[in-house]
C-alpha cells in the first residue's frame, strides 16, 4: 500500500512498480546489447518479431520505430496516397488520422458506437450508402471525387472493434483494412481471434504507457500476407533492397535493438499484467455497481466473448471536469482520452467537418474519464478511487 501523508496516492500509472519486478532481467539484457555494440536490426529485433507474431497468431511481425510509424508504414505498403481516402474514427489518438494525411490521402470520419467507443459499422455503411458511388471496382466519394481505398478501425482502450461487419463492408467494396491496435496487444475478437490479424495489417504501439511498453518509442506491424510483410521490411529501411539500391521510396522506421531486447523480457509478463488489469476492472465494476451511482457514472462495456485488455478503464461521468478536479485533490490520477475529436482539430479544418457532425464522438469527448487500472494497484488504492467518486456524487 502506498501512503503519502494521510492520503492514499493513486497515480494514473506507476511504471516504477513494474520496473521493480523486471529489473533483474532487463538490466543484463541491456548490458549485453551495449557490449555487442549491435544496435540496428539485430538478433533481438528478429526474435521479438517472431515472438510477437506468435503471441498474436500472425504469420509475420515487422518491428518499427513507433505505433505512429506502424500506421504510416502500413499505409505506404498498401500504396495509399494522393487521391485516396481512408475511413476511420474521429474519436482516437491523433496518429490514426494524422498518418493518413501524411501520405497525401484524405481521412474520412464516421461516428462511433456509444457503448464501445469503437468505429460503428452502421455509421460506415450509412456513409457509403449516402455519399459514395461504385465506379467499376472503385468506390468514389461523390462529395470529393476521392477513391475510398481503406478502412482503419481502432481497437480503442484495449477492446476489439466489431470486425465482422467491417470486414464484410471491406470485401464488398474491395477496401484494404488497417487495424489500429496501438492499445490492443493481446486483445481478442470473437472466438479468440487476435486483434491485428483480421485485416491486411495490424499496427501496435509499444509507447511506455501501453500494456506492453518499451523504454521509449517502438511499434510493430503484423500481417498474414508474406508479400506485404516483405514490402514493409523494405520500406522501413528507406525502400533499399539490396542496401543502397532503391526501387521505392521508404523511410527510417526501424525499431531499436535495445527496445526489442527490453520488450522481449516484458512480453513474458504481459498475460500476467493483463490479468491484473482485468481483476482491477472487475473490482471497479462491482464496487461502482454497489455504490448505486446510476446514470451518474457508467462503467465500460466489456463485450461478451471478447478479451478486453483494459489498456485504459474509461467511464462516462456526469460533471466529468469537476469530478476530475476532485480526484486530483484526493491524490488520484486520471486522464481524458480524448478531449477534442479529430474532426474538430484545427489541423483538419480543411476537411470541412462541423460540430454536430459526429454526435457520439463529441459526447464521448465531453463525458469520458480514464481511471487508474495498472496491475500493481493495491486494493486500498482502488477502494480510495471508488470512495472518492461515490462521495463526489453522494
Secondary structure, DSSP 8 states (H G I E B T S, - for coil): --EETTEE-B-S--HHHHHHHHHHHHHHHHHHHHHHT--BS-HHHHHHHHHHHHHHT-SEEEEES-HHHHHHHHHHHTT--TTEEEEEESSS-THHHHHHHHTT-EEEEE-B-TTT-SB-HHHHHHHHHHHEEEETTEEEETTT--EEEEEE-B-GGG----HHHHHHHHHHHT-EEEEE-TT-TT-B-GGG-BTTSSSSEEEEE--TTSSS--SS--EEEEES-HHHHHHHHHHTBTTBSSTT-BSS---B-B-BHHHHHHHHHHHTTHHHHHHHHHHHHHHHHHHHHHHT-GGGEE-----TTSB---SSEEEEETTHHHHHHHHHHTTB-EE-TTSS-GGGSGGGGGG---TTTTHHHHHHHHHEEEE---TT--HHHHHHHHHHHHHHH-
